[in-house]
Amino acid sequence: MKRKLRMGMIGGGKGAFIGAIHRIAATMDGAIELVCGALSTSPDNARESGRDLFLPQDRIYTSYGEMLEKESALPQDQRMDFVSIVTPNHAHLDPALKALDKGFHVVIEKPMTLTLEEARQLQQKVEQTGLLLLLTHTYAGYPMVKQARQMVQAGELGKIRKVLVEYTQGWLSRLSEKEGNAQAAWRTDPAKSGKSGCMGDIGTHAAHLAEYISGQRIQQVCAQLNTVVEGRALDDDGHVLLRFTEGATGVLTASQVMAGEENGLKIRVYGEDGGLEWAQQEPNTLLVKWLDKPTQIYLTGTGGLSSFAQHNTRTPGGHPEGYIEAFANLYRNFALTLSARIEGTTPSAEAMDFPSVEDGVRGMAFIETVVASSGSSEKWTDFVV
């Protein structure tokens, strides 16, 4: 890279959780700098948030429309290169479309939009403009997830037969949205979160990880969604049977009412000759289990790993790498790919390995298919993108 990339941010001001995570991750490698922001729908909060981040006064905006207009009017060597959208789901589409229309690349939180139709609209805009879009499915950034994917692609496990993935949390075991919890409030509000609560929030992560590692795509689902906490407007628990394009079957569990659970994302993938197991709460470790020989333990930062795992490893073996580092890997790969485009060079395959608009469309299709299946008397529902 010949220079830092300039980032703008929409959302993520004071009181927001994910905005700070994005800023830390984006700037971790020194390849990106935050130069402007429309950080809140509240003008006062937007100004205060911008000042807290030491943004120039004239680049603290009180609306994303103002930011996109004024940034696009700046000279090429001053305006932002891309915008990071970290708002609730219902406020993703319009700023993303407007940013692309103004020539800005986009980073966007998942799920990508409020509806599948919106996702298709955004995909069409990305294809029309030819610009880049990074969808922040964080867990695809872990080195051992990269290693698992490469081993499956290389055929080391044989033909994949079974995928078991679970994402368990307990933070919504009570009606927290009525108790002043802002994060719970918007995630359980259909107008802001969409058709699904739990499956939209964390089930999409599990579905993406299942497809990303297995190399197969979900073809049919048979789903049961539950609203466990009385008075809640959206699902907070669910189970999905899966059928994949190349014959594998699977089970996906997502729940936010399993009291005592924190962030229990875990996946197991089995082929004819062996299986692998990875858990987000022990992210440096990948277990590889063989049919006819002892289990192997792969560790981040040690020898014998794929180029994709090595590319996304930051520290020597024994030094834990976690959630923020995985997030930073997505931003770094996006930055390397974007910089290569600006400089007229070709990025490496490792750099281009980040979730894109296509993953966003599939995520929204997963949500809508699961909701349809859960409400249907039919046993299986086709997955239609």
Secondary structure, DSSP 8 states (H G I E B T S, - for coil): --S-EEEEEES--TT-SHHHHHHHHHHTTSSEEEEEEE--SSHHHHHHHHHHTT--GGGB-SSHHHHHHHHHHS-TTTS-SEEEE-S-GGGSHHHHHHHHHTT-EEEE-SS-SSSHHHHHHHHHHHHHHT--EEE--GGGGSHHHHHHHHHHHTTTT-SEEEEEEEEE--TTSS-GGGTT-HHHHHHT-HHHH-S-SHIIIIIHHHHHHHHHHH---EEEEEEEEE--STT-SS--EEEEEEEETTS-EEEEEEES--TT--SEEEEEEEESSEEEEEETTSTTEEEEEESSS--EEEETTSSS--HHHHHT--S-TTS---HHHHHHHHHHHHHHHHHHHHHT----TTTT-S--HHHHHHHHHHHHHHHHHHT-SSS-EE---
